[in-house]
Amino acid sequence: MHLSLGAVGRVTHPSGSRVGPRVQQHVQVMVVHSGEMTVLVDGGSERHVPAGSVCLLLPNSSEELQFPGGDTRHTWVRGVPSEFTPRIRERLESIRPVKPVSSALEYLIRETLAAETTQVTAHGALLDALATAVLWRFVGEAESDPRRFPRALELARRHIHSHVAEPLELADLAAVGSVTPAHLIRLFREHLDTTPMRYLWERRITLGIDLLTSTGLPVGVVAQRCGFKTSFHFARRISQATGLPPTKLRESNWRA
């Protein structure tokens, strides 16, 4: 199945707000960066999507989004399926609809957003390919991931998301999970295909892009909130991730 990109974007919802109910028209992948989201599907099934998680929404379902836990920032990629056959729908409905977001999936979503907001290409082959890659990466990971991560990994992940602005070392994260640093590294590599410190820096960069494109905070303030010691280091990492320095990234996004 191929997706034609319908929309991609990032938004912040205030605590206590809700969206819908509405009938979903697209295949949609949503990543929650901070806060939390609850999705009510067809008025009954309830899905909890905490920070650091990604969820899949399918066409022709009635959905209501609720944001109960503080201001919630999330990014979405929404696409129109070319061949949404009963067999494909059955496969998508059989997989886990909410899972921790991997660095690979978050990278694809970030690339889709960057390609759209910086107008690197028109709405065409590249954006459609990125949207399709996002969907099938989610499917592949959801089908292969265990239902539950080891407790030590999950505790370390949650600590990173809750303390991303603070100085964190590998020993700190291992202590949170009550394991050795070497064991924590093995867990992150086995289940998330990354390391604890790389995961931390990816969260910081993702949060930085989010704050730059969704708020008017000064670049220096954004850098501090994301755990960077200097604005120079922050600007360098943002440029590496998006191809644009912070101010240009913000300008191009707001223009779009």
Backbone torsions as a table, in degrees:
resi	resn	phi	psi	omega
1	MET	NA	134.5	-179.9
2	HIS	-109.1	143.3	177.2
3	LEU	-108.4	136.0	166.5
4	SER	-96.3	122.1	-174.1
5	LEU	-58.0	122.9	175.9
6	GLY	-91.2	-44.6	179.0
7	ALA	-167.6	154.9	172.2
8	VAL	-143.1	140.6	-178.1
9	GLY	-172.9	175.3	179.1
10	ARG	-135.8	138.3	-175.9
11	VAL	-148.5	157.1	174.4
12	THR	-116.9	127.8	177.0
13	HIS	-107.4	131.6	178.6
14	PRO	-68.1	154.5	-179.8
15	SER	-57.5	135.4	178.0
16	GLY	87.8	-4.2	-179.0
17	SER	-83.2	168.8	178.0
18	ARG	-149.4	157.2	178.2
19	VAL	-128.9	128.9	178.6
20	GLY	99.3	-165.0	7.4
21	PRO	-70.8	151.5	179.6
22	ARG	-151.4	159.5	178.4
23	VAL	-91.0	121.7	179.5
24	GLN	-69.1	130.6	-179.2
25	GLN	-104.5	-10.2	-172.6
26	HIS	-125.4	171.6	159.9
27	VAL	-86.7	126.3	-173.6
28	GLN	-134.0	132.8	175.3
29	VAL	-112.9	125.7	-175.5
30	MET	-125.3	131.2	177.3
31	VAL	-111.3	127.8	176.7
32	VAL	-96.6	119.8	-177.8
33	HIS	-89.7	-38.0	178.4
34	SER	-150.7	159.0	-174.4
35	GLY	80.3	-146.9	178.3
36	GLU	-162.1	157.9	-177.9
37	MET	-135.6	141.0	172.2
38	THR	-116.8	130.0	179.5
39	VAL	-111.2	120.5	174.1
40	LEU	-97.3	117.9	-176.0
41	VAL	-105.6	125.0	179.3
42	ASP	53.1	33.7	174.8
43	GLY	72.8	3.9	-176.0
44	GLY	-133.1	-68.7	-176.6
45	SER	-61.0	132.7	-177.0
46	GLU	-117.5	128.8	179.4
47	ARG	-119.6	126.9	178.4
48	HIS	-98.5	127.8	-177.1
49	VAL	-123.1	94.2	-180.0
50	PRO	-78.4	171.8	176.7
51	ALA	-57.2	140.1	-178.8
52	GLY	85.0	12.0	-179.0
53	SER	-119.9	163.7	179.8
54	VAL	-132.3	144.8	179.2
55	CYS	-132.6	157.4	-179.9
56	LEU	-113.9	131.0	176.4
57	LEU	-118.4	139.0	-173.9
58	LEU	-114.2	156.1	-178.7
59	PRO	-63.9	155.6	172.7
60	ASN	68.7	21.6	173.8
61	SER	-112.8	141.5	174.8
62	SER	-82.0	129.1	-175.2
63	GLU	-134.6	145.0	170.7
64	GLU	-129.3	129.5	179.6
65	LEU	-102.9	129.5	178.0
66	GLN	-122.4	144.6	-176.1
67	PHE	-126.3	82.7	-170.9
68	PRO	-86.0	-20.0	-167.7
69	GLY	-111.3	69.9	-179.4
70	GLY	78.2	175.6	177.7
71	ASP	-60.6	133.1	-174.3
72	THR	-117.3	122.3	176.1
73	ARG	-103.7	131.2	176.9
74	HIS	-145.6	157.1	177.2
75	THR	-118.2	144.6	178.9
76	TRP	-133.4	151.9	168.9
77	VAL	-125.8	122.6	-173.4
78	ARG	-121.8	129.9	-177.4
79	GLY	-137.5	156.3	177.3
80	VAL	-96.7	117.4	-177.8
81	PRO	-72.6	141.2	179.6
82	SER	-79.1	-38.6	-178.2
83	GLU	-138.6	84.2	-178.3
84	PHE	-91.7	74.2	-176.2
85	THR	-76.2	161.0	176.1
86	PRO	-56.2	-34.4	-179.4
87	ARG	-66.6	-42.5	179.1
88	ILE	-66.9	-42.2	178.4
89	ARG	-60.8	-42.4	179.3
90	GLU	-60.3	-40.6	179.3
91	ARG	-65.3	-44.8	-178.9
92	LEU	-66.6	-35.0	179.2
93	GLU	-72.6	-18.8	-176.6
94	SER	-84.6	-14.3	-175.9
95	ILE	-92.9	166.6	179.3
96	ARG	-66.7	118.7	-173.7
97	PRO	-79.0	-17.0	179.7
98	VAL	-130.2	132.4	-179.6
99	LYS	-153.5	159.6	173.6
100	PRO	-60.9	139.5	-178.5
101	VAL	-79.6	134.3	178.0
102	SER	-87.9	162.3	178.0
103	SER	-64.2	-35.6	-179.5
104	ALA	-66.2	-43.7	-179.8
105	LEU	-68.2	-41.8	179.6
106	GLU	-64.3	-35.5	177.1
107	TYR	-62.6	-45.2	179.4
108	LEU	-61.2	-42.8	179.6
109	ILE	-65.2	-40.9	178.0
110	ARG	-63.5	-39.3	178.3
111	GLU	-65.8	-38.5	177.7
112	THR	-63.4	-44.3	179.0
113	LEU	-63.9	-43.7	-178.9
114	ALA	-64.3	-42.4	-179.8
115	ALA	-63.1	-35.4	179.5
116	GLU	-75.4	-50.1	-172.4
117	THR	-74.6	-29.6	178.3
118	THR	-90.4	-1.0	177.5
119	GLN	55.6	41.4	175.4
120	VAL	-63.1	-32.3	179.6
121	THR	-145.2	160.7	174.5
122	ALA	-75.0	172.6	175.3
123	HIS	-67.2	95.6	-175.4
124	GLY	-155.0	-143.9	-168.9
125	ALA	-61.0	-43.2	-176.0
126	LEU	-65.1	-47.6	-179.2
127	LEU	-65.4	-38.9	177.4
128	ASP	-64.3	-40.5	179.4
129	ALA	-65.4	-39.3	179.0
130	LEU	-66.0	-43.7	178.8
131	ALA	-61.3	-42.0	178.9
132	THR	-64.9	-40.8	179.2
133	ALA	-63.5	-38.3	177.5
134	VAL	-59.4	-48.3	-178.5
135	LEU	-60.9	-51.7	-173.5
136	TRP	-74.3	-24.5	172.0
137	ARG	-65.5	-43.9	177.4
138	PHE	-58.7	-46.9	-177.8
139	VAL	-61.2	-47.3	-178.6
140	GLY	-61.4	-41.9	-179.9
141	GLU	-70.4	-39.8	-178.5
142	ALA	-66.2	-33.0	-179.4
143	GLU	-77.4	-25.5	-175.9
144	SER	-100.8	-23.0	-177.3
145	ASP	-72.6	146.7	173.1
146	PRO	-68.2	159.7	179.6
147	ARG	-63.8	-28.1	-177.4
148	ARG	-137.0	137.2	173.1
149	PHE	-79.8	155.5	172.6
150	PRO	-55.6	145.0	-174.7
151	ARG	-58.2	-39.7	-178.6
152	ALA	-62.4	-41.5	179.1
153	LEU	-65.6	-44.9	-177.8
154	GLU	-65.3	-39.6	177.6
155	LEU	-63.7	-42.1	179.0
156	ALA	-65.5	-41.8	178.7
157	ARG	-60.4	-47.6	-178.6
158	ARG	-65.1	-36.2	178.2
159	HIS	-64.0	-41.2	177.9
160	ILE	-60.4	-47.1	-177.8
161	HIS	-65.8	-31.6	-177.6
162	SER	-85.4	-19.6	-174.8
163	HIS	-129.8	33.0	-173.1
164	VAL	-61.6	-27.4	-177.8
165	ALA	-83.0	-10.4	-175.0
166	GLU	-92.3	155.9	174.4
167	PRO	-65.8	120.8	-178.8
168	LEU	-126.8	136.4	176.5
169	GLU	-117.9	163.8	179.8
170	LEU	-56.8	-40.3	-179.5
171	ALA	-62.2	-36.5	178.3
172	ASP	-62.3	-45.8	-177.5
173	LEU	-67.9	-38.2	178.0
174	ALA	-64.7	-38.2	179.4
175	ALA	-64.6	-37.3	178.1
176	VAL	-59.9	-39.4	-179.1
177	GLY	-90.3	-0.1	180.0
178	SER	57.6	41.0	176.5
179	VAL	-133.4	171.4	176.6
180	THR	-78.0	156.3	176.2
181	PRO	-55.9	-41.5	-178.8
182	ALA	-63.3	-39.6	180.0
183	HIS	-68.1	-38.9	178.8
184	LEU	-64.5	-40.5	177.1
185	ILE	-59.7	-43.5	179.2
186	ARG	-61.5	-40.5	179.7
187	LEU	-64.2	-45.3	179.9
188	PHE	-63.5	-41.0	179.9
189	ARG	-67.4	-40.1	-177.9
190	GLU	-69.2	-41.7	-171.9
191	HIS	-100.7	-25.6	-176.4
192	LEU	-123.4	-0.3	178.4
193	ASP	56.7	41.0	178.2
194	THR	-155.6	-172.7	175.0
195	THR	-116.6	162.8	-179.4
196	PRO	-57.8	-43.9	-176.6
197	MET	-73.5	-34.7	175.7
198	ARG	-66.2	-39.4	177.1
199	TYR	-60.3	-43.0	178.4
200	LEU	-59.2	-48.6	-177.7
201	TRP	-68.7	-32.7	174.8
202	GLU	-64.9	-38.4	176.7
203	ARG	-64.0	-41.0	-179.7
204	ARG	-64.4	-42.4	179.9
205	ILE	-67.3	-43.6	179.2
206	THR	-61.5	-44.0	177.6
207	LEU	-63.1	-39.4	178.7
208	GLY	-61.6	-44.8	177.8
209	ILE	-62.2	-41.6	179.1
210	ASP	-59.8	-50.1	-177.7
211	LEU	-68.0	-35.7	178.5
212	LEU	-64.5	-39.3	-173.3
213	THR	-93.6	-10.3	-177.7
214	SER	-120.7	-3.1	178.2
215	THR	-136.4	168.8	175.6
216	GLY	-103.9	19.2	-179.9
217	LEU	-61.5	141.8	176.0
218	PRO	-57.5	149.7	-177.2
219	VAL	-57.6	-40.0	179.6
220	GLY	-62.1	-39.0	178.2
221	VAL	-67.3	-42.3	177.7
222	VAL	-59.6	-44.1	179.6
223	ALA	-58.2	-44.4	179.7
224	GLN	-64.0	-43.1	-178.4
225	ARG	-66.3	-19.8	-178.8
226	CYS	-99.5	4.5	175.0
227	GLY	88.1	13.9	177.3
228	PHE	-89.8	137.6	-178.9
229	LYS	-77.2	-29.3	-179.2
230	THR	-133.6	151.5	176.0
231	SER	-66.3	-30.4	179.8
232	PHE	-63.4	-47.1	178.9
233	HIS	-62.6	-41.5	178.9
234	PHE	-60.8	-48.3	-178.1
235	ALA	-62.3	-39.1	-179.6
236	ARG	-64.7	-43.8	-178.9
237	ARG	-69.6	-35.6	176.6
238	ILE	-65.7	-41.7	179.0
239	SER	-63.3	-40.1	178.3
240	GLN	-63.8	-36.9	-175.6
241	ALA	-79.1	-34.4	-172.1
242	THR	-116.8	-14.9	-175.1
243	GLY	83.9	2.6	-178.6
244	LEU	-134.8	144.0	172.2
245	PRO	-69.3	162.3	-174.4
246	PRO	-52.0	-46.9	-176.9
247	THR	-65.5	-38.8	179.3
248	LYS	-69.3	-37.6	176.9
249	LEU	-61.2	-44.6	179.3
250	ARG	-63.9	-45.7	-178.3
251	GLU	-62.2	-44.9	-178.0
252	SER	-66.8	-36.0	179.3
253	ASN	-69.3	-43.3	-179.2
254	TRP	-68.6	-33.6	176.0
255	ARG	-62.9	-44.4	179.6
256	ALA	-64.1	NA	NA
